Amino acid sequence: MKRRAPTRRAWSRVRLFALDVDGVLTDGSVYIGSDGTETKRFSIIDGLGLVMLRKLGVDVAWISGRPSGATTLRAAELKIPHLIQGRHDKLSALTELAATLGIPLRDCAYMGDDFIDAPAIAAAGIGISVPTALPAAIAAARYVTRRPAGLGAVREVCELMIASRGPLNGNPGDPRVTLVP
């Protein structure tokens, strides 16, 4: 199926960027040590992209089907304002958050990789998936990243939203230049 790629204008309208965690911000792996501790590998460049988006006034939310201490710690480190864990109905989580923030779904982007993400991907103004996603997520997406999950896919999307808001002008006050969270 030929996708209608989001326009620059569509990217510029995004006021809420919500995304799944495992398989989007990570490669989908969970490491569990013999002592029961869980670790995940997050990409630094993805995190910096989310920090830059926040500085431009885009709300960021992580909506995960499973609770995880590693996710909580990474979200706190990046100052992600909306962390929703243990929600399998991603569409209702997205819809509730958008309503609370007063943002219509058409002004939301949602990024996911699994069949439980597909309804939210389809409902968002821009639905996004990664190339290794399950078929339902890819079919629902308007945009499939070139970069893989956990290795810059989120940053790719952040860069599209950032670029849609005008050229980088080198102003030291520009959030794309001042990168400290």
C-alpha positions in Angstrom: 0.0 0.0 0.0 1.3 3.5 -1.0 1.4 5.8 2.1 0.6 9.5 1.9 3.6 10.9 3.7 2.9 13.7 6.2 3.5 17.1 4.9 5.8 19.7 6.5 2.6 21.5 7.6 1.3 18.3 9.3 4.6 17.8 11.2 4.4 21.5 12.3 0.9 21.0 13.8 2.0 18.3 16.2 1.5 19.5 19.8 1.7 16.1 21.5 4.1 13.4 20.6 3.2 10.2 22.3 5.1 7.0 21.9 5.4 3.4 23.1 8.6 2.5 24.9 9.6 -1.1 24.2 10.3 -1.6 20.5 10.3 2.2 19.8 12.6 3.9 22.3 14.4 0.6 22.8 15.1 -2.3 20.4 12.5 -4.3 22.3 14.9 -6.2 24.4 14.6 -6.5 28.2 17.6 -7.7 30.2 16.8 -9.4 33.5 19.7 -10.3 35.8 19.9 -13.3 38.1 19.0 -10.9 41.0 15.8 -9.9 39.2 16.9 -6.5 38.1 15.7 -5.3 34.8 17.7 -3.1 32.4 17.0 -1.6 29.0 19.2 0.2 26.5 18.0 3.6 25.5 19.5 5.8 22.7 21.1 9.0 23.8 20.3 10.6 20.4 16.6 9.7 20.8 16.6 11.3 24.2 18.2 14.5 23.0 15.6 14.7 20.2 12.8 14.5 22.8 14.5 17.2 24.9 14.7 19.5 21.9 11.0 18.9 21.1 10.0 19.8 24.6 12.0 23.0 24.3 10.0 23.9 21.3 6.8 23.5 23.3 5.7 20.0 22.0 4.3 17.9 24.8 5.9 14.4 25.1 4.2 11.3 26.5 5.4 7.7 26.9 2.6 5.1 26.9 3.8 1.7 27.7 1.9 -1.6 28.1 4.2 -2.8 30.9 5.4 -1.0 34.0 9.2 -0.8 34.3 11.5 0.9 36.8 14.1 1.4 34.0 11.4 3.3 32.0 10.5 5.4 35.0 14.2 6.3 35.6 14.8 7.3 32.0 11.6 9.3 31.7 12.6 11.2 34.9 16.1 11.8 33.6 14.6 13.3 30.4 11.9 15.2 32.3 9.2 13.5 30.2 6.0 15.2 31.5 3.6 12.4 30.8 4.5 8.8 31.6 1.7 6.2 31.4 2.6 2.6 32.2 0.6 -0.6 32.4 -1.9 0.5 29.7 -2.6 -1.9 26.9 -5.4 0.2 25.4 -3.1 2.8 23.9 -5.9 4.5 22.0 -7.8 5.3 25.2 -4.6 6.4 27.0 -3.8 8.7 24.1 -7.4 10.0 23.8 -7.6 10.7 27.6 -4.3 12.5 27.7 -5.0 14.6 24.6 -8.4 15.6 26.1 -6.8 16.5 29.4 -4.3 18.7 27.5 -7.0 20.2 25.3 -5.2 18.9 22.1 -7.3 17.3 19.3 -6.1 14.0 18.0 -5.3 15.6 14.6 -2.6 17.6 16.4 -1.0 14.4 18.0 1.6 12.1 16.6 1.8 8.6 18.0 4.6 6.1 17.4 4.3 2.4 18.1 5.4 -1.0 17.0 2.8 -3.6 18.0 -0.8 -4.5 17.3 -1.8 -2.9 20.6 -0.4 0.4 19.2 -2.2 0.2 15.9 -5.5 1.9 16.9 -3.6 4.8 18.4 -1.3 5.0 15.4 -4.4 5.1 13.1 -6.2 7.7 15.2 -3.4 10.2 15.6 -2.9 13.0 13.1 0.4 11.4 12.3 0.7 7.7 13.0 4.3 6.5 13.0 6.0 3.1 13.2 9.4 1.5 12.9 10.6 -0.8 10.1 10.7 -3.8 12.5 7.2 -3.3 13.7 4.5 -5.9 13.5 2.3 -5.7 10.3 -0.7 -4.1 12.1 1.4 -1.2 13.3 3.0 -0.7 9.9 -0.3 -0.9 8.1 -1.8 1.8 10.4 1.2 4.2 10.0 1.4 7.2 7.7 5.2 7.2 8.3 7.6 4.4 8.8 11.1 5.5 10.0 14.2 4.6 8.1 16.2 4.2 11.4 15.5 1.2 13.6 13.9 1.2 17.0 16.3 2.1 19.8 18.8 3.4 17.3 17.6 6.8 16.2 14.1 6.1 15.0 12.6 8.5 17.6 15.3 11.2 16.8 14.4 10.9 13.1 10.8 11.8 13.9 11.9 14.6 16.3 14.0 16.0 13.5 11.1 16.1 11.1 9.0 18.0 13.7 11.9 20.4 14.5 12.6 21.1 10.8 8.9 21.8 10.1 9.1 24.7 12.6 11.6 26.7 10.6 15.3 26.7 9.8 17.9 26.5 12.4 19.1 30.1 12.6 22.1 29.7 14.9 20.5 31.9 17.6 22.1 30.8 20.9 18.6 30.9 22.5 17.2 28.5 19.9 16.3 25.2 21.6 18.0 23.3 18.8 21.3 25.0 19.8 20.9 25.1 23.6 20.6 21.4 24.2 21.0 21.2 28.0 17.8 19.5 29.4 
